[in-house]
Amino acid sequence: MKLESKYFDRIRVGRRGERPAEPTTPTCQWDGCEENGVHRAPVGRDADGQYFLFCFDHVRAYNKGYNYFSGLSDSEIARYQKEALTGHRPTWGMGVNRAARGGPQQSTARSGSAASQARIRDPLGLFNETQRARAPLRQRKVKSLEQKAFDTLGMAANSTPTEIKSRYKELVKQHHPDANGGDRGSEDRFRAVIQAYQLLKQSGFC
């Protein structure tokens, strides 16, 4: 490196014998104690973020007698605990909008299933069993493989799951190899029935 280099001017060499100053440890704030105060203890309810510095023995003694609610009445303590559930943030009643804030929040309707159904708007009849029973079921479109499976079982596509299971059990008993003396044709039919039922089951028909 040249002596005229700009980098040479930036080099600083410390003096011999000098040591960096060691960080000072605060003294315990307990009256009459000279130990190091390295343990923090909260000052109080109205001094959030402020701490005392105590030694180990005195911070343990301080914490045993510490009461965050000191000076509050029972009602004030109950109110604080209730507000703590929501993080001390304001809350509003359910279903109260800007137009209805000035009105009563308590409903005058009677309780019970009949009253509940009267209050709930259900234009599609999702929660009304009578209306749902009257509504015709939508016929799902059957794919070609699913229709072939129905044909194998000898059933219509609008058959119920109970009817499909009953028909499946009947055909399995009828074409089982043990019931037909090992007939090859009956064995192929038995295998086709099982495959058809499994396809319908995977498709959600039964």
C-alpha positions in Angstrom: 0.0 0.0 0.0 1.3 3.4 -0.9 1.8 6.0 1.8 -0.2 8.5 -0.2 -3.1 6.1 -0.6 -6.5 7.3 0.6 -7.0 4.0 2.4 -3.9 4.6 4.5 -5.4 7.7 6.0 -8.3 5.7 7.3 -6.3 3.3 9.4 -6.3 4.1 13.1 -4.1 2.3 15.5 -5.1 2.3 19.2 -2.6 3.2 21.8 -0.9 0.5 23.8 -2.3 -0.3 27.2 -5.7 1.2 26.5 -8.7 -1.2 27.0 -12.2 -0.6 26.0 -14.4 0.6 28.8 -16.4 -2.2 30.4 -20.1 -1.7 30.6 -21.3 -0.7 34.0 -23.9 -2.8 35.8 -26.6 -0.9 37.6 -26.9 -1.3 41.3 -30.0 -2.9 42.9 -32.7 -0.3 43.6 -33.7 -2.0 46.8 -33.0 0.3 49.8 -29.6 -0.5 51.3 -28.6 -3.2 48.7 -25.3 -2.9 46.8 -25.7 -5.9 44.6 -26.0 -5.7 40.8 -29.5 -5.0 39.6 -29.9 -7.1 36.5 -33.5 -8.4 37.0 -36.4 -6.2 35.9 -39.7 -5.8 37.9 -42.7 -3.8 36.8 -43.2 -0.4 38.5 -47.0 -0.6 38.5 -50.4 -0.5 36.7 -50.1 3.2 35.7 -46.4 2.9 34.6 -46.5 0.5 31.7 -43.0 0.0 30.2 -41.2 1.2 33.3 -39.2 -1.3 35.5 -37.2 -1.4 38.7 -33.8 -3.1 38.6 -33.2 -5.6 41.5 -30.8 -8.3 42.4 -32.1 -11.9 42.3 -33.1 -12.1 46.0 -34.9 -8.7 46.0 -36.7 -9.2 42.7 -38.1 -12.5 44.1 -39.3 -10.7 47.2 -40.8 -7.9 45.2 -42.7 -10.3 42.9 -44.2 -12.2 45.9 -45.9 -9.0 47.1 -46.7 -7.4 43.8 -50.4 -6.8 43.0 -51.3 -5.3 39.7 -54.8 -4.4 40.9 -53.8 -2.7 44.1 -56.1 0.2 44.9 -59.0 -0.9 42.6 -62.4 -1.9 43.9 -64.0 -5.3 43.1 -66.2 -3.8 40.4 -63.3 -2.1 38.7 -61.3 -5.3 38.7 -64.2 -7.2 37.2 -64.6 -4.5 34.5 -60.8 -4.7 33.7 -60.9 -8.5 33.4 -64.0 -8.3 31.1 -62.3 -5.7 28.8 -59.1 -7.7 28.7 -61.0 -10.5 26.8 -61.2 -8.1 23.8 -57.8 -6.5 24.3 -59.4 -3.4 25.8 -60.9 -2.5 22.4 -64.5 -1.2 22.0 -67.1 -3.7 20.9 -70.6 -3.5 19.5 -73.7 -5.7 19.8 -74.3 -8.3 17.1 -76.6 -7.2 14.3 -76.5 -3.5 15.3 -75.8 -1.3 12.3 -75.6 2.5 11.9 -79.4 2.9 11.3 -80.4 0.7 14.3 -77.9 2.0 16.9 -80.4 4.3 18.5 -83.1 1.6 18.7 -83.5 -1.3 21.1 -81.1 -4.2 20.7 -83.4 -6.7 22.5 -85.8 -8.6 20.2 -89.4 -8.9 21.3 -90.0 -12.1 19.3 -90.8 -15.3 21.2 -88.2 -18.0 21.6 -88.6 -21.5 20.2 -88.2 -23.2 16.8 -91.3 -21.8 15.3 -90.4 -18.2 16.3 -86.8 -18.8 15.0 -88.0 -20.0 11.6 -90.3 -16.9 11.4 -87.4 -14.6 12.0 -84.9 -16.3 9.6 -85.2 -15.5 5.9 -84.9 -18.7 4.0 -86.0 -18.2 0.4 -84.4 -21.4 -0.8 -85.9 -23.6 1.9 -82.5 -24.8 3.2 -83.6 -24.9 6.8 -87.3 -25.7 6.4 -87.8 -29.4 6.3 -91.3 -29.2 5.0 -90.3 -26.9 2.1 -87.2 -29.0 1.4 -89.3 -32.1 1.2 -91.7 -30.5 -1.3 -89.0 -29.2 -3.5 -88.1 -31.6 -6.4 -84.6 -33.0 -6.3 -82.3 -31.9 -9.1 -81.4 -34.9 -11.3 -77.7 -35.1 -11.7 -76.3 -35.8 -15.2 -75.1 -39.4 -15.5 -71.9 -40.0 -17.4 -71.5 -42.8 -19.9 -69.5 -45.1 -17.6 -72.0 -44.5 -14.8 -74.9 -45.3 -17.1 -73.1 -48.5 -18.1 -72.7 -49.4 -14.5 -76.4 -48.9 -13.9 -77.1 -51.1 -16.9 -74.9 -53.8 -15.5 -76.9 -53.9 -12.4 -80.1 -53.6 -14.3 -81.2 -50.4 -12.6 -82.4 -46.9 -13.6 -80.1 -43.9 -13.0 -82.6 -42.4 -10.5 -82.4 -45.4 -8.1 -81.8 -44.7 -4.5 -78.6 -45.7 -2.6 -80.6 -48.3 -0.7 -82.0 -49.8 -3.9 -78.5 -50.0 -5.4 -77.0 -51.7 -2.4 -79.9 -54.2 -2.2 -79.6 -55.0 -5.9 -75.8 -55.4 -5.6 -76.1 -57.9 -2.7 -78.7 -59.9 -4.7 -76.5 -60.1 -7.8 -73.4 -61.1 -5.8 -75.3 -64.0 -4.2 -76.7 -65.0 -7.6 -73.4 -65.0 -9.5 -70.9 -66.0 -6.9 -68.6 -68.8 -8.1 -69.5 -71.1 -5.2 -73.2 -70.8 -6.0 -72.6 -71.8 -9.7 -70.1 -74.6 -9.5 -67.3 -72.5 -11.0 -69.2 -71.5 -14.1 -66.9 -69.2 -16.2 -69.7 -67.1 -17.5 -71.1 -66.5 -14.0 -67.6 -65.6 -12.7 -67.3 -62.9 -15.4 -70.7 -61.6 -14.5 -69.8 -61.6 -10.8 -66.7 -59.5 -11.5 -68.6 -57.0 -13.7 -71.2 -56.5 -10.9 -68.5 -55.7 -8.4 -66.8 -53.2 -10.7 -70.1 -51.5 -11.5 -71.0 -51.1 -7.8 -67.5 -49.8 -6.9 -67.8 -47.2 -9.7 -71.2 -46.0 -8.5 -69.9 -45.9 -5.0 -67.0 -43.7 -5.9 -69.3 -41.4 -7.9 -71.5 -40.9 -4.9 -74.6 -42.8 -6.0 -74.5 -45.1 -3.0 
